[in-house]
Structures are given as C-alpha cells and as structure tokens.
Amino acid sequence: MMTVGPENVEYEPEQFPGLVYRIRDPNVVCLLFSSGKMVMIGAKNDDDIERALKKVIKTLGESGLL
C-alpha cells in the first residue's frame, strides 16, 4: 500500500485497480483508473462534482501527470 500527501491518496493495486483520492472540501472520493476513467462518489450536487474535478486537474497538473 502507498499513501501520499495530506490529500489522502491511496493506491493498493493488489486490492483495487484504481487510485483512491479523498477530497475534503467538497467531501468527494475520486477513483482514478489507468484507462483514464474517473468515478466520483459522495457528491451532493453538480457544483461539488465541478469543484472536485478542478482540484483533481490542478493536482495532476502540478504533479506533471496531466
């Protein structure tokens, strides 16, 4: 298992094939897969999804992964 940073990112390929990225505000969990697909869980409305997506894009961009 690998846990990185305060954003609570977990990757445990033996247990689950995707990266689990827990966002605190909004309270959303993003599941990122090697296929490029992403699933967001826990969003209460469309605004939560949009805010979470912007945070994921920013984090991936700053990490050089996007």
C-alpha positions as semicolon CSV with decimal commas, in nm:
position;residue;x (nm);y (nm);z (nm)
1;M;0,000;0,000;0,000
2;M;0,114;0,352;-0,076
3;T;-0,028;0,664;0,087
4;V;0,089;1,002;-0,037
5;G;0,036;1,353;0,094
6;P;-0,222;1,524;0,311
7;E;-0,492;1,489;0,044
8;N;-0,524;1,121;0,139
9;V;-0,431;0,948;-0,184
10;E;-0,414;0,568;-0,174
11;Y;-0,306;0,314;-0,432
12;E;-0,320;-0,055;-0,349
13;P;-0,332;-0,245;-0,681
14;E;-0,348;-0,586;-0,511
15;Q;-0,681;-0,486;-0,354
16;F;-0,832;-0,240;-0,605
17;P;-0,718;-0,149;-0,959
18;G;-0,764;0,226;-0,916
19;L;-0,617;0,514;-0,724
20;V;-0,840;0,644;-0,445
21;Y;-0,821;1,022;-0,397
22;R;-1,018;1,158;-0,100
23;I;-1,101;1,527;-0,122
24;R;-1,210;1,705;0,196
25;D;-1,387;2,007;0,050
26;P;-1,614;1,911;-0,114
27;N;-1,641;1,573;0,056
28;V;-1,588;1,359;-0,256
29;V;-1,391;1,044;-0,329
30;C;-1,241;1,015;-0,678
31;L;-1,148;0,678;-0,819
32;L;-0,889;0,715;-1,097
33;F;-0,814;0,423;-1,329
34;S;-0,526;0,358;-1,570
35;S;-0,777;0,367;-1,857
36;G;-0,821;0,739;-1,790
37;K;-1,168;0,695;-1,649
38;M;-1,270;0,855;-1,323
39;V;-1,563;0,794;-1,089
40;M;-1,667;1,048;-0,825
41;I;-1,852;0,928;-0,518
42;G;-2,019;1,130;-0,244
43;A;-2,101;1,450;-0,431
44;K;-2,426;1,609;-0,319
45;N;-2,478;1,815;-0,635
46;D;-2,325;1,916;-0,969
47;D;-2,130;2,200;-0,805
48;D;-1,949;1,950;-0,580
49;I;-1,850;1,747;-0,886
50;E;-1,722;2,055;-1,069
51;R;-1,518;2,174;-0,768
52;A;-1,372;1,827;-0,710
53;L;-1,283;1,788;-1,078
54;K;-1,099;2,122;-1,076
55;K;-0,898;2,008;-0,771
56;V;-0,808;1,677;-0,938
57;I;-0,698;1,852;-1,257
58;K;-0,491;2,104;-1,059
59;T;-0,323;1,831;-0,852
60;L;-0,244;1,616;-1,157
61;G;-0,111;1,920;-1,343
62;E;0,115;2,026;-1,055
63;S;0,244;1,669;-1,030
64;G;0,329;1,661;-1,401
65;L;0,084;1,378;-1,463
66;L;-0,152;1,576;-1,684
